[in-house]
Amino acid sequence: MASIDTYLAVITSEHNAKPNFVAMVSVFCQASVDQQNLLETFSTLFDVDFAVGDQLDKIGERVGVSRHLNRMVLGVDTLDDPTYRVLIKLFIAENTWDGTVPGIYNIWNAILASTYGPILVDDFQDMTMAIVLMVPPVGLLILAILTNGYFLMRPAGVGIIGFFTPSVPGDPVFGFDAENASISGFDVGAWAIPI
């Protein structure tokens, strides 16, 4: 934080004992100190984690996403601040994404996994892929991301054929040649159903 004392401390000994001179320097320098302090707050005013209302709208405008949805989701067409903040973070991550499937996992895990659970990206190796949400989607944000086309993380030229969830919540999806927490074979894996 800038202070007027910084400027008063550099007044030479010849003038620092003269109250009128010190008062004049204080008046002239105070405007500069106020501007410096205001500029220091800009980084927090437009920080995604601290911004609210119009500040978030300005960040969203810069990033390329609006709080007003393309269509109604659960009767809502405008996101509240906490939901909009998460969507902005997702768009910032998408804008810096490296275009790889591991990058999709990194972004999802960093921004959405703690609230919406893990995902499985199924790359069919024919320029299409599917996204499986391992936990059934609940909440406005995730439905808005899926139904309004906000989930744009796909390699160039690759289409997303759909979003799915296991038919038995919490179970891995059915698949061959893999046995892990996300994919499992007969008697364990659940069918993937469209969202």
N, C-alpha and C positions, 0 to 999 in steps of 0.2 A: 504494500500500500504506500503510495506516494504521500509525502508530508511536507508542509511548508517549512518545517525545521531543516530539511535538507538544503533549501535555498538560503535560509537565514544563517546557517552554519558557515557558509562561504563568504559572508560579508567580512571584509578586512577589518582589522582592529581599529583602523582609523575612523571607520563609520559605524561599527556595531554598537557603540555606546550612545548613538544619536537616535532617540526614539522616533523622530519624524521620518528619518531615512529608513529605519527598520519597518515602520508602518507602511511607507510607500512601497518598499520591496514586497512586503506581505500582500498588499492589495494587487499588485501587478502579477505576482507569481501564483496567487490562489486560483485563478482561472486555469492555469496550466496544471496545477495539482489536481483540480477537480476533473479535468479532462483525462488525465492519466488514470485516475481512479475509476472513472466510468469505462474507459477502454479495457481495463483489467477485468471488469465484470462481464464483458462480452463473451468470453470463453465459457462462462457458466450460464449466461442467458440463453445461449444457443447450443448447449450441451444436451444431447438426446436424453440423458438420464435425469436432467433437472428441468428442462424446458416444459412449459405448460401452455395450453391454449393457443394463442396466435403464434407464439414462438415455435411450437411444434408444427403448426401449419407452414411456417416459413421453412423449417428444416425439411418437411415433407415435400414442399415445392422444389427445393434444391435437389433433393434425392430423386424425385420423380414419382411420388405416390401421394394421393389425396386421402383425407380422412372420409370423404364422401364416396361410398361404394357405387359400383356400376349398376347394381340392382339390390333390392331388399334382401336381407339375410335375417331370418328370425324376426321379421317386422322392423328391422333397424337398417337405416341407410347411411348413418353417420357414426363413426367410431368414437368412443370416449378416449380420453388422454392415455390411460395405461395401455389400452388395446392398440391405439394408433402408434404409441411409442415402440411396441414390439414389432409392428408392421414396418415402421421406418428402419429399425435395426435389421430386419430381414432384407429390406431393399438395399441398405448400405452393404450388407454382406454379399448380396447377389451382384451388386455393381463391381465388387472387387474379387469375385469368384474366378477361379482358375479354369473352369470348364470341365473338371473331372468329376467322376462319380464319388471318389473319396472326398472331394471338396464339398459335395452335397451333404454327405454325412457330417463333416466338420461343422458346416453352417447350421444344420438342423440341431446337432447336439449342443452347440454353443448357445443357440437362441431359443429353440422351441422344445427340446427334449425334456427338460425339467418339468414342463407343464403338460405337454401333449404326448409324451412317451417317444420311444424310438421309431424309426422307419426302416423299411427295407426297399432298396432300389433294385428292381429286377430289370436288367438290361438284356433284351432279347437278341442282341447282336444282329438285328435287321433294321437298324435306324429307328427303333421304337423302344420304349421302356415303360414300366409301370411303377407306381409308388404305393407301397403298402404301409399304412399306418398301423402299427402293432397294437395300439390302443384305439378303440372306436372314437371318432372325433366328437368332442363336445365343446361347446362354447362358440361364441361369436367369431373370434379371430380365426380359428382354424377353418370354420365353415366359409368365412369370407375369403380366406386365402385360396381354398380349393374351388369354390363355386364362381368366383369372380376372376379367375385366371391370374391371380397374383403369384402363384408358385411357378416361376419362370426358370427355375434351375434345371436346365437340361443342356447337354452339349449341343453345339451348333448342328442343325440339320436333323436332330433326333426329336421325334414326337413322343409326347406322353399320351399313352392310350387310355389311361384312367388312374383313378385313385381307389384303393381297395383297403379292406380291413379283414382280419380273420373272422370266420363265421362263429368261432368260439373265442370271445374276448380273453386275452391273456395267453392263448395257445399260439405256438408257431404256425406258420402257413404250411400247407402241404407242398412238398417238392421232392424230386429225386436227386440223388448224388450229393446230398448235403445233410448234415445232422448238426444243428447248432440251435441257439436260442431263438432264431428267426425262422428257420426252415427245418422241417422234419418230415419223415416218411410216414408209412402206413401206421395206423392206430394211434398216432400222436399228432400229426399235422392237421390243421383245420383248413377248409376251403377258403380261398380268398373271394370275398364278395364285394361288388362295387359300392362305393359310398354314394 
